Amino acid sequence: MPNLYWKNKDKFEKSKTFKTQISYPFQILESIKSPTINKFTSYNELIQKNTENDQKNQLKVNDWDNLLIWGDNRNVINSLIKKFSKKIRIIYIDPPFATGGDFKFKTLIGENNAFEVTKAYSDTWSGGIDAYIDFLYERLVLMKELLAEDGSIYVHLDWHVSHYIKIIMDEIFGIENFKNEIIWAYPAASAKTRRFFIRSYDVLLFYTKSNDYVFNDDPKIYMEYSNRVKNALKKDEIGTYYYRGGSHNGKKLSRKVYIRENGIFPRDLWNDVPYIRANTLEYQAFSTQKPERLLKRIILASSNETDIVADFFCGSGTTLAVAEKLGRRWIGSDMAKHAINISRKRILDIYNSNDLINWEKKYKKNPYPFKILSVNKNLQDINAYDEFLVNNIQKTKKKNLFQDVKFEIKILKDNNKVSIELIDYFVPNLDLIENKLKKKINSFSDWIDSWTIDFNSQNSYFNVMWISYRTPKNRKLDLTSYRYYYEKSGKYQISVKVIDILGNETSQEYEISIN
Ligand SMILES: C[S@@+](CC[C@H](N)C(=O)[O-])C[C@H]1O[C@@H](n2cnc3c(N)ncnc32)[C@H](O)[C@@H]1O
C-alpha cells in the first residue's frame, strides 16, 4: 500500500502507539448541575423543579456528567485514554484546514446589535504542510485509542489537505475501514475569483474502527428526492411512484419505483444541508461553525442513544449540542477559551434552540448536567502554541490589557435570602483597546458577556448556581441575580465570576454571615 512520507514521519514511525506520552490531571473548573438556572426566581425553587424533571430527562445514565474540556487536545486525549479507552462510539473532528488565512471572531457588544470583528489567530503553520500533518497524525493515532471497536470517526476537511489526510487515515485506521468520502456541497458559496472555479464543498472522511460497526438505517437521516423525481410523482392504489429507466431501440424499459415517505437513503453527496446564516437560531457568531443538520445525520447514523460522542476541536459546540439533543453523552474540547465560552452558553441555552426532529419548533428541554475541565495549563500552553497559531496577536496584547480588571457588586440581603447585583466593571488599561471598539461601549454592562454566582463556594471548582449570559439572539443580561435562601446560619463564601466580551475571566470572593 502506498504511504505518505513527510518531514517528521520517522519520528512517528518509532512511537506509533504513543505509549510514552504523559497523562495530565484534569482540573474541574466549573460544575453545572442544574442547567436551567436563569429562569427561576430562587435557587431553591430551581432545585425542586429539577428534582421533578429528573425523571423526565431523556439521558438515563447514572453518575455521568457531559464534559467540556479546555486544553490542547493532544493533552486532553492522553488524559482521557485511561478512563475512556475503546469507549467512544463516534468521533467527529473539524480541525483547522491549514488555510493560511486569518481566523476572526465577531465580538457582539451590549444589547443593540453592535459588534466588532477581532482577529483571533492565523491558521498558518510555521513548518508548512509537514507541520500540519505532524499535528493531525499524532492526534488521530491517539483518537483511535479512544474509539470503540464498533465505533466511527469522521474527519471534516476541504481541498487544502483532505488528500494528504486520506492517505494517513488509510495508514492509521486501515484502508479496509474506509467507508465514505462525503462531499458536503454548499452551492450558494460565493467568492470574487474569476481565475478558477469557485470552491463550494467540504470533504468528510468517514472511517470505522473495524468491520463490525454501528450504522443505523434511520429514516431521520434520509435525503429528499430530487426535484426531477418529485415533479414526476404519481399515485396508484399501492402508493406514490415514479418511472425509472427509459427506452432502448424503441423498447420501453422504464419501471415503476414506489417512493418511501421519508425520502431516500443518503448518498455520499450531501447537498441538502445549507450553510449557517446569521439570521438562523443556531448561529453562534463563530466563523467556522458547522450546521447542526450535518451532525444530526452523522450522529444518528453512527451511534445509539446514551453512546459517547466526542469532538476534540469543538469550536462553537455544534457536535455537543446535537449529541445533547439526540440523547447521547458527549465530550468536547477546544484550546481556545473563546470557543469553550461559546459552547458553554450554547449548551446552557439549548432549551431555546431548534428541535432537530421538528426543525420549525424549539427544543424546549434543559440540558443534562455538565462539567468544564482543563488540563494542566502551563503544559497546554507549551504544546498548543508552539506548533500552531503562529501569529496570535490577541495573546500578548490581552495579557497586559486585562491584568487588573475588577468588578463591583452589591450584596442584597434580607435575613437568610441573598441576591447579588453587578454594579460596575473596570478595565484599567483602556488605552490598549482600539478606539473603534471603545466607541461602541456605552455602559459598563456592555463589557459583560456572562456572569455567574456560586452562593456557597466550598470546592476548588466553581459550582454554577446562577448565571446570566448574552446569546447572539438574546442580548439581554440580568444585572441582579435571583434570591438564594440559606437554610442554616453561619459564615459562607460567595464566588462571583465575570466573563467579558473579549473572553477575559475575572473571579472575586466575598464572605457573608447569615444569622
Ligand atoms: C474549524 S473550528 C471547529 C468548528 C466547529 N466544528 C463548529 O461547528 O463550531 C476548529 C477549532 O479547533 C480548535 N483547535 C485548534 N487546534 C486545537 C488543539 N490543538 N486542541 C484543541 N482545539 C484546537 C480551534 O480553537 C477552533 O475552535
The ligand as an ORCA input file, in Angstrom:
! r2SCAN-3c Opt
* xyz 0 1
  C     -12.815     24.710     12.464
  S     -13.037     25.067     14.159
  C     -14.307     23.948     14.668
  C     -15.693     24.498     14.418
  C     -16.803     23.594     14.929
  N     -16.945     22.398     14.136
  C     -18.141     24.310     14.978
  O     -19.128     23.853     14.389
  O     -18.201     25.381     15.607
  C     -11.557     24.391     14.809
  C     -11.366     24.571     16.297
  O     -10.250     23.797     16.684
  C      -9.618     24.448     17.766
  N      -8.259     23.885     17.871
  C      -7.214     24.042     17.043
  N      -6.159     23.358     17.487
  C      -6.533     22.721     18.619
  C      -5.879     21.862     19.543
  N      -4.623     21.527     19.387
  N      -6.587     21.418     20.602
  C      -7.880     21.774     20.785
  N      -8.538     22.595     19.948
  C      -7.883     23.063     18.875
  C      -9.695     25.919     17.417
  O      -9.569     26.720     18.578
  C     -11.079     26.009     16.771
  O     -12.059     26.385     17.707
*
